[in-house]
Amino acid sequence: MRVVIQRVNHAAVRIDGETVGQIQKGLLLLVGLAEGDGEEQVVKAADKIAKMRIFEDEAGKTNLGIKDVGGQILSVSHFTLLADTKKGNRPSFVHAMRPPKSSQLWEEFNQELVKRGLTVETGEFGADMKVELENDGPFTIVLDL
């Protein structure tokens, strides 16, 4: 499992011009699930993200978590994060988990975040989405599990 975590001032996902998910201050999560991932990775990722201190306190130190700042999460399924680019010029996605299991596991991940008291908006699994964001910092972390 690979999650790209971007601290944002705002973010939105649109499909055919219609907004399907939108947040203000918080985290945009691009979520890639790999073959072999399961509940263990989903729970561990949700725990890590819920507790991660990547927001600045009054002294400018990254000591605050998403709950401390009243932030929200926008979660977007993103299988291309599992691209293998070692050979040739065309990425291979053989390591990405296939639907419907990947869709179910992404939904479980989002529910794990909600269980931790977080507000979660989402994109739409498998859709052609347009993601807009204003990265705050910029501050981006890659979480590999």
C-alpha positions as CSV (number, residue, x, y, z in Angstrom):
1,M,0.0,0.0,0.0
2,R,1.3,3.4,-0.9
3,V,-0.4,6.7,0.2
4,V,0.7,10.1,-1.0
5,I,-0.2,12.5,1.7
6,Q,-0.5,16.2,0.8
7,R,-1.2,18.9,3.3
8,V,-3.7,21.2,1.6
9,N,-5.5,24.5,2.1
10,H,-8.3,23.1,0.0
11,A,-8.8,20.3,-2.5
12,A,-11.6,19.0,-4.7
13,V,-12.4,16.1,-7.1
14,R,-14.6,16.6,-10.1
15,I,-16.1,14.1,-12.5
16,D,-17.5,15.5,-15.8
17,G,-17.5,19.0,-14.3
18,E,-19.4,17.9,-11.1
19,T,-17.8,18.2,-7.7
20,V,-18.0,14.8,-6.0
21,G,-15.7,15.5,-3.1
22,Q,-14.3,18.7,-1.6
23,I,-12.4,19.8,1.6
24,Q,-10.9,22.9,3.0
25,K,-7.8,22.6,5.3
26,G,-6.7,19.0,5.7
27,L,-5.1,16.2,3.8
28,L,-5.4,15.0,0.2
29,L,-4.7,11.2,0.2
30,L,-3.8,9.5,-3.1
31,V,-4.2,5.8,-2.2
32,G,-2.6,3.0,-4.1
33,L,-3.3,-0.6,-3.2
34,A,-0.9,-3.4,-4.1
35,E,-1.6,-7.1,-4.7
36,G,-1.3,-8.8,-1.3
37,D,-2.5,-5.8,0.7
38,G,-5.2,-6.4,3.3
39,E,-6.8,-5.3,6.5
40,E,-3.4,-5.1,8.3
41,Q,-2.1,-2.4,5.9
42,V,-5.4,-0.5,5.8
43,V,-5.6,-0.3,9.7
44,K,-1.9,0.6,10.0
45,A,-2.2,3.4,7.4
46,A,-5.4,4.8,8.9
47,D,-3.7,4.9,12.4
48,K,-0.6,6.5,11.1
49,I,-2.4,9.2,9.1
50,A,-4.8,10.0,12.0
51,K,-1.9,10.5,14.4
52,M,0.6,12.1,12.0
53,R,1.7,15.5,13.2
54,I,2.3,17.5,10.1
55,F,0.4,20.7,10.8
56,E,2.2,23.7,12.3
57,D,1.6,25.0,15.8
58,E,1.8,28.7,16.8
59,A,5.6,28.4,16.9
60,G,5.8,27.1,13.3
61,K,6.7,23.6,14.4
62,T,4.9,20.6,12.9
63,N,3.4,19.4,16.2
64,L,-0.3,19.2,15.3
65,G,-2.3,16.4,13.9
66,I,-5.3,16.7,11.6
67,K,-7.8,16.6,14.4
68,D,-6.0,19.3,16.3
69,V,-6.5,21.7,13.4
70,G,-10.1,20.6,12.6
71,G,-8.9,19.3,9.2
72,Q,-10.7,17.1,6.7
73,I,-9.5,14.3,4.4
74,L,-10.1,13.9,0.7
75,S,-9.3,10.3,-0.3
76,V,-8.7,9.4,-3.9
77,S,-8.1,5.9,-5.2
78,H,-4.9,6.0,-7.4
79,F,-3.7,2.7,-8.8
80,T,-1.0,4.4,-10.9
81,L,1.0,4.9,-7.6
82,L,2.0,1.3,-8.0
83,A,3.6,1.8,-11.4
84,D,6.7,-0.2,-12.1
85,T,9.1,1.9,-14.3
86,K,12.2,-0.2,-14.1
87,K,12.1,-1.5,-17.6
88,G,11.3,0.4,-20.8
89,N,9.3,3.6,-21.2
90,R,5.8,2.3,-20.5
91,P,4.9,1.9,-16.9
92,S,3.6,-1.5,-15.8
93,F,0.8,-1.9,-13.3
94,V,1.1,-5.6,-12.6
95,H,1.6,-4.9,-8.9
96,A,-1.6,-2.9,-8.5
97,M,-4.5,-4.7,-6.9
98,R,-7.4,-5.4,-9.2
99,P,-11.1,-4.6,-8.7
100,P,-13.4,-5.5,-7.1
101,K,-11.0,-6.3,-4.2
102,S,-9.2,-2.9,-4.5
103,S,-12.4,-1.0,-4.4
104,Q,-13.5,-2.8,-1.3
105,L,-10.2,-2.3,0.5
106,W,-10.2,1.4,-0.4
107,E,-13.7,1.7,1.1
108,E,-12.5,-0.1,4.2
109,F,-9.5,2.3,4.5
110,N,-11.9,5.3,4.3
111,Q,-14.1,3.7,7.0
112,E,-11.1,3.2,9.2
113,L,-10.3,6.9,9.0
114,V,-14.0,7.7,9.9
115,K,-13.7,5.3,12.9
116,R,-10.8,7.5,14.1
117,G,-13.1,10.6,14.2
118,L,-12.0,12.1,10.9
119,T,-14.2,13.7,8.3
120,V,-13.6,11.9,4.9
121,E,-14.7,13.0,1.5
122,T,-13.8,10.8,-1.5
123,G,-13.4,10.6,-5.2
124,E,-15.1,7.8,-7.1
125,F,-13.3,4.5,-7.6
126,G,-12.3,3.9,-11.2
127,A,-13.7,7.2,-12.5
128,D,-11.8,9.6,-14.7
129,M,-11.3,12.4,-12.1
130,K,-9.9,15.9,-12.1
131,V,-8.2,16.6,-8.8
132,E,-7.6,20.2,-7.8
133,L,-5.6,21.2,-4.8
134,E,-3.6,24.0,-3.1
135,N,-0.7,22.2,-1.4
136,D,0.2,23.9,1.9
137,G,4.0,24.2,2.2
138,P,4.3,22.4,-0.1
139,F,4.2,19.5,2.3
140,T,4.0,16.0,0.8
141,I,4.8,12.6,2.3
142,V,4.8,9.2,0.8
143,L,3.7,6.4,3.2
144,D,4.7,2.9,2.1
145,L,3.4,-0.1,4.0
